[in-house]
Every structure is written in structure tokens, then in C-alpha cells.
């Protein structure tokens, strides 16, 4: 009998209204504030942007370290272009990575591509007609 694939449990997030446009979100072990005014916490759109940047950054670091490369620092900046009219969704996203690593540039590019094409569940949960560009600045390469 073949082993069953790892089945991820469903993601459950509970929201409690804090007043005005703020909500406390909880996923069991963690809680954070979402605020439509971007005051008490990030707006839902900023939270979505951080989720995408975080997903791809985590994947990239994981792939590089699994490949036995040393990642000494890693940063990401996401700039999201939004539609002019409601619902003002993202139409273009530019994600720039800056890292200090001994990984050669082609291995960094491969890790980013694997995140985008295969592993980043946040990206794959978004509309695929969003233009996504990535760029990377690497220091510390031995190449």
C-alpha cells in the first residue's frame, strides 16, 4: 500500500471586531490586528503583500540553505501597483530581494523561480493575471 501524501489541515482564521475598521485575527497560536485605516495594524492589502513577500522569501531561504549555501542576510521589498477603480486589486507586483550569500546567482534565480512556479502557496492563491517581476541583489558571492 502506497503511503498517503501529507495532507495539510485547513487554514482557519477567526476575526473579532475591535471597533471602527479594526479586527483582531487569530489562527490559534497567533494573533494580529488588521485595520482598514492602516493605524492599529496593517490593512488587509498590506497584510496580503507581506504574506506574498514572506512566502517567497521563506521558500528562497529554505531552498538555498537546503542546497547547503550560506545565507547571512535576506531582505525583500514588495511594491504593488493597484487598479485605479474598485476593487483596487493588485495588477502588478515588483518583488526585490537583497541577500548576502555564497550561492551563485544562477542558484539564487533558480530558488526564486521554484518558489514562484511550484512552492509559494500565497502566489498560487492569487489571480494569475497579475504581472509579477522579481529582481535580486547579491553580496558575498564567491562567483
MARPALO-164204 format. One record per residue (C-alpha): residue number from 1; residue in one letter; x, y, z. Coordinates in nm, 4 decimals. Layout:
% residues N
<site NUM "A" <X Y Z>>;
...
***
This chain:
% residues 143
<site 1 "X" <0.0000 0.0000 0.0000>>;
<site 2 "X" <0.1418 0.3398 -0.1007>>;
<site 3 "X" <0.1877 0.5964 0.1771>>;
<site 4 "X" <-0.0635 0.8785 0.1835>>;
<site 5 "X" <0.0592 1.2232 0.0853>>;
<site 6 "X" <0.0933 1.4771 0.3636>>;
<site 7 "X" <-0.2450 1.6409 0.3956>>;
<site 8 "X" <-0.2384 1.9955 0.5275>>;
<site 9 "X" <-0.5220 2.0799 0.7647>>;
<site 10 "X" <-0.7441 2.3671 0.6563>>;
<site 11 "X" <-0.6314 2.7167 0.7467>>;
<site 12 "X" <-0.8719 2.8702 0.9971>>;
<site 13 "X" <-0.8561 3.2375 1.0969>>;
<site 14 "X" <-1.1095 3.3919 1.3346>>;
<site 15 "X" <-1.1730 3.7680 1.3334>>;
<site 16 "X" <-1.3097 3.9720 1.6228>>;
<site 17 "X" <-1.4197 4.3282 1.5612>>;
<site 18 "X" <-1.2292 4.5790 1.7761>>;
<site 19 "X" <-1.4275 4.8836 1.6615>>;
<site 20 "X" <-1.4001 5.1273 1.3724>>;
<site 21 "X" <-1.2317 4.9307 1.0913>>;
<site 22 "X" <-1.0005 4.7183 1.3100>>;
<site 23 "X" <-1.0215 4.3441 1.3717>>;
<site 24 "X" <-0.8077 4.1065 1.5738>>;
<site 25 "X" <-0.7250 3.7970 1.3713>>;
<site 26 "X" <-0.6349 3.4667 1.5390>>;
<site 27 "X" <-0.5159 3.1410 1.3908>>;
<site 28 "X" <-0.4951 2.9517 1.7178>>;
<site 29 "X" <-0.1395 3.0179 1.8303>>;
<site 30 "X" <-0.1010 3.3713 1.6948>>;
<site 31 "X" <-0.2947 3.6923 1.6810>>;
<site 32 "X" <-0.2540 4.0145 1.4889>>;
<site 33 "X" <-0.4566 4.3227 1.4049>>;
<site 34 "X" <-0.5905 4.4137 1.0627>>;
<site 35 "X" <-0.7042 4.7722 1.0224>>;
<site 36 "X" <-0.8755 4.9186 0.7173>>;
<site 37 "X" <-0.7338 5.2580 0.8200>>;
<site 38 "X" <-0.3786 5.1164 0.8488>>;
<site 39 "X" <-0.3483 5.2570 1.2046>>;
<site 40 "X" <-0.3720 4.9809 1.4676>>;
<site 41 "X" <-0.2166 4.7301 1.2282>>;
<site 42 "X" <-0.1623 4.6701 0.8595>>;
<site 43 "X" <-0.4512 4.6958 0.6184>>;
<site 44 "X" <-0.5673 4.3667 0.4678>>;
<site 45 "X" <-0.3908 4.4618 0.1420>>;
<site 46 "X" <-0.0621 4.5316 0.3237>>;
<site 47 "X" <-0.1018 4.2004 0.5090>>;
<site 48 "X" <-0.1559 4.0229 0.1756>>;
<site 49 "X" <0.1532 4.1900 0.0314>>;
<site 50 "X" <0.3606 4.0846 0.3331>>;
<site 51 "X" <0.2239 3.7307 0.3030>>;
<site 52 "X" <0.3381 3.7084 -0.0595>>;
<site 53 "X" <0.6800 3.8611 0.0093>>;
<site 54 "X" <0.7203 3.6405 0.3164>>;
<site 55 "X" <0.6147 3.3244 0.1347>>;
<site 56 "X" <0.8645 3.3746 -0.1477>>;
<site 57 "X" <1.1413 3.4871 0.0901>>;
<site 58 "X" <1.0905 3.1855 0.3179>>;
<site 59 "X" <1.0883 2.9474 0.0206>>;
<site 60 "X" <1.4031 3.1039 -0.1259>>;
<site 61 "X" <1.5972 3.0880 0.2025>>;
<site 62 "X" <1.4794 2.7296 0.2585>>;
<site 63 "X" <1.5821 2.6181 -0.0920>>;
<site 64 "X" <1.9239 2.7852 -0.0674>>;
<site 65 "X" <2.0041 2.6513 0.2801>>;
<site 66 "X" <1.8821 2.3055 0.1803>>;
<site 67 "X" <2.1292 2.3324 -0.1076>>;
<site 68 "X" <2.3967 2.3921 0.1575>>;
<site 69 "X" <2.4528 2.7553 0.0724>>;
<site 70 "X" <2.5175 3.0063 0.3484>>;
<site 71 "X" <2.2567 3.2827 0.3688>>;
<site 72 "X" <2.3858 3.5517 0.6022>>;
<site 73 "X" <2.1148 3.8118 0.5483>>;
<site 74 "X" <1.7985 3.8387 0.3427>>;
<site 75 "X" <1.5594 4.1262 0.2786>>;
<site 76 "X" <1.2656 4.1777 0.0486>>;
<site 77 "X" <1.0726 4.4843 -0.0694>>;
<site 78 "X" <0.7379 4.4413 -0.2397>>;
<site 79 "X" <0.5874 4.7258 -0.4399>>;
<site 80 "X" <0.2339 4.6586 -0.5535>>;
<site 81 "X" <0.0643 4.8520 -0.8317>>;
<site 82 "X" <-0.3122 4.8650 -0.7856>>;
<site 83 "X" <-0.6062 4.9167 -1.0187>>;
<site 84 "X" <-0.7401 5.2724 -1.0392>>;
<site 85 "X" <-1.1002 5.1668 -0.9717>>;
<site 86 "X" <-1.2681 4.9401 -0.7174>>;
<site 87 "X" <-1.1829 4.6786 -0.6081>>;
<site 88 "X" <-0.8335 4.8315 -0.6498>>;
<site 89 "X" <-0.6746 4.4892 -0.6701>>;
<site 90 "X" <-0.3077 4.4311 -0.7374>>;
<site 91 "X" <-0.2357 4.4436 -1.1105>>;
<site 92 "X" <0.1453 4.4427 -1.0894>>;
<site 93 "X" <0.3865 4.3398 -0.8177>>;
<site 94 "X" <0.7576 4.4076 -0.8091>>;
<site 95 "X" <0.9461 4.1995 -0.5543>>;
<site 96 "X" <1.3108 4.2853 -0.4920>>;
<site 97 "X" <1.5324 4.0583 -0.2862>>;
<site 98 "X" <1.8613 4.1642 -0.1287>>;
<site 99 "X" <2.0759 3.8944 0.0236>>;
<site 100 "X" <2.4230 3.8161 0.1437>>;
<site 101 "X" <2.5081 3.4622 0.0398>>;
<site 102 "X" <2.7777 3.2463 -0.1105>>;
<site 103 "X" <2.5237 3.0971 -0.3521>>;
<site 104 "X" <2.5981 3.1693 -0.7173>>;
<site 105 "X" <2.3468 3.3996 -0.8904>>;
<site 106 "X" <2.2040 3.1155 -1.1017>>;
<site 107 "X" <2.1221 2.9181 -0.7851>>;
<site 108 "X" <1.9504 3.2215 -0.6306>>;
<site 109 "X" <1.7499 3.2731 -0.9508>>;
<site 110 "X" <1.6584 2.9024 -0.9507>>;
<site 111 "X" <1.5384 2.9210 -0.5880>>;
<site 112 "X" <1.3212 3.2253 -0.6643>>;
<site 113 "X" <1.1794 3.0555 -0.9744>>;
<site 114 "X" <1.0980 2.7385 -0.7781>>;
<site 115 "X" <0.9163 2.9459 -0.5173>>;
<site 116 "X" <0.7128 3.1255 -0.7832>>;
<site 117 "X" <0.6406 2.8267 -1.0053>>;
<site 118 "X" <0.5969 2.5467 -0.7518>>;
<site 119 "X" <0.6053 2.6233 -0.3801>>;
<site 120 "X" <0.4609 2.9645 -0.2874>>;
<site 121 "X" <0.1013 2.8898 -0.1939>>;
<site 122 "X" <0.0247 3.2594 -0.1491>>;
<site 123 "X" <0.1236 3.3406 -0.5088>>;
<site 124 "X" <-0.0737 3.0426 -0.6381>>;
<site 125 "X" <-0.3777 3.1600 -0.4408>>;
<site 126 "X" <-0.3806 3.4965 -0.6214>>;
<site 127 "X" <-0.5136 3.5758 -0.9682>>;
<site 128 "X" <-0.2557 3.4678 -1.2201>>;
<site 129 "X" <-0.3032 3.7709 -1.4449>>;
<site 130 "X" <-0.1069 3.9868 -1.2019>>;
<site 131 "X" <0.2258 4.0878 -1.3503>>;
<site 132 "X" <0.4986 3.9728 -1.1088>>;
<site 133 "X" <0.8576 4.0839 -1.1584>>;
<site 134 "X" <1.1410 3.9852 -0.9308>>;
<site 135 "X" <1.4955 4.1097 -0.9013>>;
<site 136 "X" <1.7816 4.0222 -0.6748>>;
<site 137 "X" <2.0923 4.1932 -0.5410>>;
<site 138 "X" <2.3508 3.9518 -0.4014>>;
<site 139 "X" <2.6569 4.0293 -0.1930>>;
<site 140 "X" <2.9154 3.7863 -0.0695>>;
<site 141 "X" <2.9132 3.5535 -0.3699>>;
<site 142 "X" <3.2272 3.3621 -0.4405>>;
<site 143 "X" <3.1366 3.3523 -0.8089>>;
***
